[in-house]
Amino acid sequence: MRFICLTTMVLAPLLAAAAAPAQEKAREASAKAIAGPVLARVVKVLDGDSFLVDALVWPGTSVSVSIRVRGVDAPELRSKCPHERWLARQSREGLAAQVAMQHVKLHNINGDKYYGRVLADVTLEDGSDLAQVLLANRMVRPYGGQRRKGWCSPVQY
């Protein structure tokens, strides 16, 4: 019994010290996140899952930033596969039809893995969730951060 207690007494501080960087990183990430909503005007569609907005961050002050829609993956315009490039153009046109020059609300806003754009949940003017609309129209597929799959295989979704 003493051995277990001594081991626990020795290991507990070491385990806590090892966990501290991960906890600090999680605190930093949540401190950098913006809950929203942030009102933004869509300026330009970039591809099937990202677009440029002017986001109203303060009265009379807006910021131009690229938004990537959280939870979805669209085909890539720069793919080596001709079929994927064709799908990417279709996906971009579909997104453009959904957000054409309208205002959207951004929620749960974080930096994307490619900084210079942000990752966000997006709500359309009618209150619908943009990711769900894109998924329902089969312009994108679900994405949770895993390794990206190509779009040239027989199974597209």
C-alpha positions in Angstrom: 0.0 0.0 0.0 2.8 2.4 0.8 4.4 1.6 -2.6 1.2 2.7 -4.4 0.9 5.8 -2.3 4.5 6.8 -2.8 4.3 6.1 -6.5 1.1 8.2 -6.7 2.7 10.9 -4.7 5.7 10.9 -7.1 3.8 10.4 -10.4 0.9 12.8 -9.7 3.1 16.0 -9.9 4.9 14.7 -13.0 1.6 13.8 -14.7 0.2 17.2 -13.9 3.3 18.9 -15.2 3.1 16.9 -18.4 -0.6 17.8 -18.8 0.0 21.5 -18.2 1.1 22.5 -21.7 -1.9 20.8 -23.3 -4.2 22.6 -20.8 -2.5 25.9 -21.5 -2.8 25.3 -25.3 -6.5 24.7 -24.9 -6.9 27.9 -22.8 -5.0 29.9 -25.4 -7.2 28.4 -28.2 -10.4 29.3 -26.4 -9.1 32.7 -25.6 -8.4 33.3 -29.3 -11.9 32.0 -30.4 -14.7 34.4 -30.9 -18.2 33.1 -30.1 -20.0 35.5 -32.4 -22.2 36.3 -34.0 -20.2 38.6 -36.2 -22.2 40.1 -39.1 -20.3 39.9 -42.4 -21.1 40.8 -46.0 -20.0 38.2 -48.6 -17.7 39.9 -51.2 -16.4 37.0 -53.3 -16.6 33.2 -53.3 -13.2 31.6 -53.5 -14.0 27.9 -53.8 -16.7 25.5 -52.6 -16.0 25.9 -48.9 -14.5 29.4 -48.5 -15.3 33.0 -49.4 -14.1 36.5 -48.7 -16.2 38.8 -46.4 -16.2 42.2 -45.0 -16.8 41.5 -41.3 -18.3 44.2 -39.1 -16.0 44.0 -36.0 -16.9 47.4 -34.5 -19.4 50.1 -35.4 -18.1 51.7 -38.6 -15.1 49.3 -38.8 -15.0 46.2 -40.9 -12.2 43.7 -41.7 -11.8 41.9 -45.0 -11.0 38.2 -44.3 -11.3 34.8 -45.9 -13.8 32.4 -44.2 -13.6 28.6 -44.4 -16.9 26.9 -43.6 -16.4 24.6 -40.6 -17.4 21.0 -41.0 -17.2 20.6 -44.8 -14.7 19.8 -47.5 -15.1 20.8 -51.1 -13.2 19.5 -54.2 -10.0 21.4 -54.9 -9.8 23.8 -57.9 -6.0 23.1 -58.2 -6.3 19.3 -58.1 -4.3 17.2 -60.6 -7.5 15.2 -61.3 -9.6 16.8 -64.1 -12.8 15.3 -62.6 -12.1 16.9 -59.2 -11.4 20.3 -60.9 -14.8 20.0 -62.6 -16.5 19.1 -59.3 -14.7 22.1 -57.7 -16.1 24.5 -60.2 -19.6 23.1 -59.6 -19.1 23.4 -55.9 -17.9 27.0 -56.1 -20.9 27.9 -58.3 -23.2 26.2 -55.8 -21.7 28.2 -52.9 -21.9 31.4 -54.9 -25.6 30.8 -55.5 -26.2 30.3 -51.7 -24.3 33.4 -50.5 -24.4 35.8 -53.5 -23.8 39.3 -52.1 -25.7 38.6 -48.9 -25.0 39.1 -45.2 -24.0 36.1 -43.1 -23.4 35.6 -39.4 -20.2 34.0 -38.3 -20.1 31.9 -35.1 -17.5 29.9 -33.2 -14.7 31.7 -35.1 -11.2 30.4 -34.9 -8.0 30.6 -36.9 -7.7 28.0 -39.6 -4.7 25.8 -39.9 -3.7 28.0 -42.8 -3.7 31.4 -41.1 -4.8 34.3 -43.1 -8.3 32.9 -43.1 -10.6 31.9 -40.3 -12.7 28.9 -39.7 -16.3 29.5 -38.7 -19.8 28.2 -38.5 -21.9 30.3 -40.9 -25.5 31.2 -40.7 -27.3 32.5 -43.8 -29.8 35.5 -43.7 -32.7 33.0 -43.5 -31.2 31.4 -40.4 -30.1 28.2 -42.0 -26.7 26.7 -41.4 -24.5 27.0 -44.5 -22.6 23.8 -43.9 -25.9 21.8 -43.7 -27.2 23.5 -46.9 -24.0 22.6 -48.8 -24.1 19.0 -47.5 -27.8 18.6 -48.3 -27.1 19.8 -51.9 -24.2 17.4 -52.1 -21.7 20.2 -53.1 -19.3 19.2 -50.3 -18.8 16.3 -47.9 -18.5 16.2 -44.1 -15.0 17.1 -42.7 -13.8 16.9 -39.2 -10.1 17.7 -39.5 -8.9 14.2 -40.7 -6.7 13.7 -43.6 -8.4 15.0 -46.7 -9.7 12.4 -49.3 -9.5 13.0 -53.0 -12.6 13.4 -55.1 -11.6 11.2 -58.0 -12.5 7.9 -56.4 -15.8 6.2 -57.3 -17.3 7.0 -53.9 -17.7 10.8 -53.8 -19.4 11.2 -50.4 
